C-alpha cells in the first residue's frame, strides 16, 4: 500500500479592481516639462548664467603671460592666478573638499536640495537643453504631439536640428572642460588644425558625450537613480529644514471650479483647483501635493506655477511654498536659521574658508626637504666627521631665484658642498649636500637644522635632520 502525497495548495488572492500591478521593469514614461515664469525661475536662470560664465570664461583669462587657472597634469603644476600649487600641497585640496562638504551640509540643513535645484551641473545643463528643445520643437503640448506623430520630413528636420544644436553645445562644453587641464588657446589651435593629442581627443569626446547623454536623454534619471545625494539627503533634514511643501490644510479637498469663484469654501472645496500645472512644470515629474519625495530637487518651479494660477483665480498665493515642518508661521521662518545645527555649520564654514585663505596668502615661495644618504651612516675624514644628504628644493614662484644654505645645531658644523643654489621658475632641484663637523665634539645622533634663504626676498625656510657621529 503506497501513501498518497498531497499537492501543496496555492492560495489565490483577488486583486481589487481599483489597484494596478506595476512591473519592476516597466519603461519610464518621458517627461515633458512645461515652461513657466516667476521668481524662482528667474533665480534659476541667474544661477545658470553665473555658473556658466565662470565655467566657460575662466580658462580664457590670462595672468602674467599664461592661463590664469590651469591644472597642468603633465608638469604637476596647478596655476591659480598668482599661486602655483604643487602635489606636495594636497593639504589645500583636502581643505577645499572639506569646505565643499560642510557647505553642502549647511545649505541642505537650511533649504534642502538647494544645490540640486539651482547650481548642480546636471540640473543646469538639463535646463539649458530644455530651453534649446523648446525653441526648436515648442512647449510641452507641441513636443508631445511631435513625438506622437509618424516620422516625416518636418519631424526629421526638427529632430536633426535639435540634436545638432545639442552636440555643438556639448562639444563646446567638452572643449572648456579639457581647457582646464591643457592651455585652451593651444587646444583650440590644435583642434582647428586637426593636431589634437590622444588624451585630449579622448577627454574632449568623453565629456562632450557625457553632457549630451546626461542632459539630453537621462535628465531626471540621473537625479533619481545615479546621484547619491538624493539618497542620503534625508539624513541632513530636520523639522526646521525649508522644503517645497503643499499646504494641504488650505488646498484640500481639491476640485475644479469656475474662474474667479470666491465661495469655494462654502462648496466644500479647498484652494487647489486640481489643474496639475505644478506636476507639468516639474523637471522630475513628481506631484508635490503627495508630500515630500526624494526626487524633489527644490527648484521651486511648482511654486511659480501655482502662484500664477492663484493670481488668475484671485486666491492668496503660496499654496505651495518653501516651508518647514516645524514652522507654525510662514513669516517666522527666519528664526529657524538660528538653530544650533545651522550655527555650527556656518561657523565651521566661515572658519575653514578663512583658514584656507590665510594659508594660501602666506604660502611659502619655496619648499625644502632633506633626506639622509641611507648607504653611509657617516664617514671619518682628516677634517672631521662627514654626513651625506640629498636636498630637495622647489621654487614655487614664477621667477628665477637663488638660495643661500646654512647648517646650524652643532658647534663647528659647516657645509662642504655648494652653499648657493639657483632654481628656474617652478623648478624642482635635487642636489647632493655634505655636512662636516669636528671629530670628538659630540657623540651619537644630534638634531640639526638646514636653513635656506631666498636671496631676492629674504624669506627663510628651515628643515630638521639628524647628524651622526661615532
Secondary structure, DSSP 8 states (H G I E B T S, - for coil): ----------------TT-----TT------------SHHHHHHHHHHHHHHHHHHHHTT-EETTEESEEEETTTTEEEETTEEEEGGGHHHHHHHHHHHHHHHHHHHHHHSSHHHHHT-HHHHHHHHHHHHHHHHH-SHHHHHHHHHS---HHHHHHHHHHHHHHHHHHHHHHHHHHTTTTTHHHHHHHHHTT---HHHHHHHHHHHHHHHHIIIIITHHIIIII-THHHHGGGG--TTS-EEEE-HHHH-S-----TT---TTTTT--S-----HHHHS-TT---GGG---TT-----HHHHHHHHHHHHHT--S-SEEEE-TT-S-GGGGGGGGGSHHHHHHHHHHHHHHHHHHHHHHT--SEEEEEEE-TT-S-EE-SS-EEEEEEEEEEE-SSS-EEEEEEEESSTT-EE-S--EEEE-TT-EEEEEEEEEE-TTS--EEEEEEEEEEETTT--EEEEEEEEEE-
